[in-house]
């Protein structure tokens, strides 16, 4: 159907949201931008800064390992750190990290690993350590536990939010959503999701899966709308595509 002039609008109905649709959707956006001899941002009327702050990930380890990793990233220039946590040693890990990087902006990603029991105390611990945001603390199927849950820091939906159809269930439970093109099925739905989410009062984060620079480039028009960006996926690859985006520790350069 691509050879017959498949449109982005038709693509939304042809394929379900996911990585496959994202690949085709991104290619169609890129094709249109090239045909008009514009950048993708220019095509959408978006002005991008030459440098963006992106989170650098601190992976799960012992408290000492995670603190050392955070300190090393801070010394290299990272100011926004995304801390991966499971349900173990939460206090020990976070206290060690905050002691190592007292001035860094920290966001925590629990990746659905927590349970409703103990959530109040854990949120208060993070707030006391000046954590800026908590991402997906509970499994998506346990989201009802967040209904009208009073919490001292913003909670962001990741696995619980894929497309605009997710938003209704998030109201009263989450403060923010993490938009990833591999979840939305491409920039077309991501732009619509961002607009509708903001209209409903949600804050925005822009994230990614493990991916190449090409996937990050497709998401960049969303950057001016988001409070946090976590776009370090290509930095975990042994080999990126060419031409690759230029990353320094904690920054993406255009």
N, C-alpha and C positions, 0 to 999 in steps of 0.2 A: 504493500500500500504506500510505502514511501515514494516509490517511483511514480505513483499516480497522484502525487501532491498531497500526501497526508498532512493535515493541519494539526497544530498543537491542541486545538479544541477537540478535534476528533480523537486524538490520541488519548485524551483523558477518559474516554468511554471505551476505547479499544483495549487498553491494558490496565490492570489494577495498580494502585499506588505501590511503589517499590523501586528497587534498583534498576530493573530493566526499563521501566517507563522513564526513569530519570535519565538514563543514558540516551534514549531517543529524544526526549524533550530537550535535553541540553544540546544535542546535535542540531535540532531544529532552530533553537535560539541562536546558536553559533552561525548557522547557515544564513539566517536573516541578517544578522549583524554584518557578516562578511559581504553579503550582496549589497548592503547599503554603505559599505566601507566605513563602518562605525565600530566602536567597541560595544560590548554588550551593555555596559553601564550607560554609554551615550545613547544607545538605542532606546533605553528605558528612561532617559532623562535624569539619570542619577549621577551626582558628582561624588567621586570617591577620593578620600584622602590618600596621599602618597604612602603613608605608613599606618598600619593598624596594629593595635594590641591584640594578641591572641593568647589564650591560656596555654600554659605549659603543664603537662600532666605529671603528677607524682604518683607512681604506681604503688600498689599495695606491697608492704614489706614490714619489717620490724619497725618499732618507733624510731630507733636510731638510724636505720637505713632511710626511712622516709624523711626524717629531719635533715639528714646529710644531703639527700637529693634536692630537697627544697632549698637548702642553703646554697648548693652549687648552682641551681638555676637562678636564684636571686643574684648571686655574684656575677653571673653572665649577662644580667640585664633583664631577666623576666620579672615583671611586677604583678602579674595575675597568674596564680597557681591553682590548678584543678586537682583536688586531693581525692583519690580513689579510696573508698572504704568498704569493708564488709562489716559484719556484725561483731567482730572481735577487736579488742584493744582500742576501742574508739577514743576514750579519754586519753590513754597513754600516747597514742599516735598523734592526736590533735594538739595536746599540750606540748609535746616535743617539737612538732612542726612550728607552732606559733612561737615558741621560745627561740627557734632557729631563725625565723624570718618575721620579726615583730612588725615590720612595716608593709609586708606584702598583702595584696588583696587575695583572699582565699575563698574559693568556692568548693563545695564538697559534693561528690557524686557517690551515692550509696548503691547505685545500680540495682535497685529493687531488693536489696539484701536484708533490710530491717523488717521488723514486725511492729504492729501497733503498740504492743506492750513496751513501755520504756521510751516511746517516741517523745513524750513531753520533756523528760529529763535530757534526752540527747539533743533536742532542739535548743534547750536552754544552755547546755554546755557549749554548743556551737556559737550561740549568740554571745555568751560571755567571752568567747575567744575572738569575737569580732569577725566571724565568718559572714561573708556577704550574701550567700545564697546556698540552699540545700537542694540538690537535684535528685528526684525520683527515690525517696527513701523507702517506699513500700512497693511490693509487687503490684502491677497495674490492677489485678483483680481485687486488691484490698483497698482501692481508693476510697471506698465508702467510709473508711475510718478517718479520713481527712475532712469529712463533711463538717463545716463550721468549726474545725479544729483551730483553736487560738494558738498562734505560733509567733515567736519573737523574731523570726527572720523569714525572708521570702522562700517559698517552696516552688520548684520548677518541675513541670511535667516533661519527661523524655519518652520513656516507653509507653506512657499513657496518652501521648499525643502524636498522631500521624498526619491527619488531614483536618479540614474544617469540620468534618463530621464528628471529630473527637471533642470539640469545644464544649458542647452542651453538658457533657458529663464532668467536665473539669471545673465548672463554675461553683464557687463556694468551697473548692478543695485546693486549688492551686492558684498561685499569684503570677506565674510565668510559664511560658512554654519554650521548649528547645526545638527549633526548626532544623531539620536535616533533610536535604534533598532526596536522599535514599529512602526516607520515610514518606515524604509527600509525593514522591514520584516525579520530581522535577521542579524547576523554577516556576512554572506556570501555576501549579497548585500552591507552592510555597508563598508566592506573592499574594495570592488570594487569602491564604491562611493568615499571613501577617496582618493584612488589612482588617480582616474580621476579628482576629484576636485582639488587636489594639482597640477596635471599636467596643469590644466587650470588657476592656480594662485590664487585659493581660499584658505583662511585660514580655519582652522577647529576648531570647538567646539564639545564637546561630551556632550550630555544631556540625559535626561530620562523622562519618565512619572512617575506618582506615582506607585511604584513597589517594589518588594522584593529584597533582596540581590542577589538572584539567577539571576535576570535580569541584575543587575549591573555587576556581575561576567562575564556574557557573553560578555559584552562590553569592558572589561578592556584591551584586546589586542590592542585597538585603542589608548590608553592613550599616548604612546610616540609620536603620530603624532599631538596632539591637543594643541592649545594655551590656551584654557579654558575648564574646566570640571565642569559640573553641575550635580552631581550624588547623591544628598542628598535625593532622593525619599524614600528610606527605613526609613529615620529618621522621616518621617511624619506618619509612621504606628504605630498603637497600638501594633501589634505583627508582627514580621518578621519571616521568615523561619529559620530553624536551619539546618546546622550551618550558622549563620549570619555573614556578614562582620562587622568589628569593625570600627565604626565612632566615632571620637571626633569632637568637633566643628570646622568645616572647614577643616577636614582632614579625609582621608580614609586610613586605615591601613591594609596591607596584611599580 
